[in-house]
Amino acid sequence: MTISVAHKTIENAAHDLQEKWHAPFFLYDLDALKRHLASMTVPKGIRLFYAVKANPLSAILKEIHQAGLRFDVASLGEMRQVLAQGVDANNLINTGPAKSANQIEQMLQAGVRCFVAESRQQLSLLNKLADDLAVGQLDILLRLQTPGPDQDCDTSERFDPLAMASVFGQTIDEWSAENLEDYPALKVIGCHCFQWSNLLSVDDLLAHWKHIIPVMKQLSQNLDFDLKVVDFGGGVGVPYDKGHAAFDWQDFCAQLGTIKDTLPGSEIWMELGRYAVANCGAYYNPVIERKSNWGQTQLVMAGGVNHLMRPPLSGQAFPATMVQESFERPSEFEEMDVYGPLCTGLDKLGRFSLPRTIKTGDWLRFDMVGAYGFTEGMPFFLCHTLPGEAVYQNQQCTPLRHPEEADSWLK
Ligand SMILES: Cc1ncc(COP(=O)(O)O)c(C=O)c1O
């Protein structure tokens, strides 16, 4: 049961959850999310989708729906979660390298009509199932992969491994071998290409776009379809590092005009994950143990990569600070290595400058975990407690998931 509790500030709410749960938890600031979404205005001709993989929490999806974004779903689970929030299936597109017949069939039955095809096999399946179920023509984007602006090699070796694998989409040569007349149940409306991640510079993002546009145009000529939609996926970054400047959304919108000029008649789609939700989430995590090895202070936390997998995957820490219970600012800080509870050297959350006095029972708060947090972890390894999740809005804190001990899921 979810019971909301009034709290003047989100810090008060977090304090209450620490006392109540004694276990790691995620707390999402929905007021901040709403403000941020309201700031994400775009010029005419640009359509924003939310990439649900970044965070599928119901309360977050509702905010995103209210803000008018559509949804990019990668699985049946994500689709059902979005539909359960009252979103019309017409507002969904399905991307992702794995599309089984079962998944496509269920998505069609649920009313999804727009798919990003990543292979010839997907085209055939989509065509067959649309025909079998007599759902009318489906809108299709062909997902392209191509070497980026800085890469003159034609393999995927030098791509950002977080965003690009040579399994996403197909090359222009592969796609160009198709005959779209073989797929009468499909209407190809454009192309999709997304093979970069967490870019903080508008120029870097647009360099990728400018590089890919001629390839999309070439493919539309080769296969003789109108490029009504170009979908550039996500990849708008957030500054995990305090020294980095945030992505300049206003400048980005100002520069979109030059891109639109090269794409007359095309609508630009973006599927944003990280940029939409990273900032609204914080992860609270208690210190279990403090020790020192080779002159280096080490903290072992209740939660690590079982709850937050991104640091070892990306080599980039989420920013962390100690939760202060009083207004007294500690004056002495020290670089400390912060680990999780798993029996693997991968379970390191980062090295942070923390108050020298920190001890067992104190809490760290990791920021910017609203994206690629809770659902990206590996929560079952070693059977530690699963983290809680709560939201804060209009001075009310609502726990949506209590921390769960392993007995709840072990068979
Ligand atoms: C197809 C697709 N679209 C959008 C996104 C969201 O990317 P980001 O979080 O960088 O905005 C992803 C992330 O992996 C993706 O795979």
The ligand as a MOL file (V3000), in Angstrom:
LIG
                    3D

  0  0  0     0  0            999 V3000
M  V30 BEGIN CTAB
M  V30 COUNTS 16 16 0 0 0
M  V30 BEGIN ATOM
M  V30 1 C 17.1630 3.1840 -29.2970 0
M  V30 2 C 17.4700 4.0880 -28.1630 0
M  V30 3 N 16.8650 5.2970 -28.1180 0
M  V30 4 C 17.0840 6.1430 -27.0920 0
M  V30 5 C 17.9530 5.8270 -26.0630 0
M  V30 6 C 18.1350 6.8070 -24.9410 0
M  V30 7 O 19.4140 7.3320 -24.9430 0
M  V30 8 P 19.8190 8.4790 -23.9210 0
M  V30 9 O 19.5670 7.9910 -22.5700 0
M  V30 10 O 21.2630 8.6820 -24.2390 0
M  V30 11 O 19.0140 9.6870 -24.2470 0
M  V30 12 C 18.6160 4.5850 -26.0730 0
M  V30 13 C 19.5380 4.2290 -25.0140 0
M  V30 14 O 20.1930 3.2130 -25.0110 0
M  V30 15 C 18.3630 3.6930 -27.1570 0
M  V30 16 O 18.9480 2.4930 -27.2160 0
M  V30 END ATOM
M  V30 BEGIN BOND
M  V30 1 1 1 2
M  V30 2 1 2 3
M  V30 3 2 2 15
M  V30 4 2 3 4
M  V30 5 1 4 5
M  V30 6 1 5 6
M  V30 7 2 5 12
M  V30 8 1 6 7
M  V30 9 1 7 8
M  V30 10 2 8 9
M  V30 11 1 8 10
M  V30 12 1 8 11
M  V30 13 1 12 13
M  V30 14 1 12 15
M  V30 15 2 13 14
M  V30 16 1 15 16
M  V30 END BOND
M  V30 END CTAB
M  END
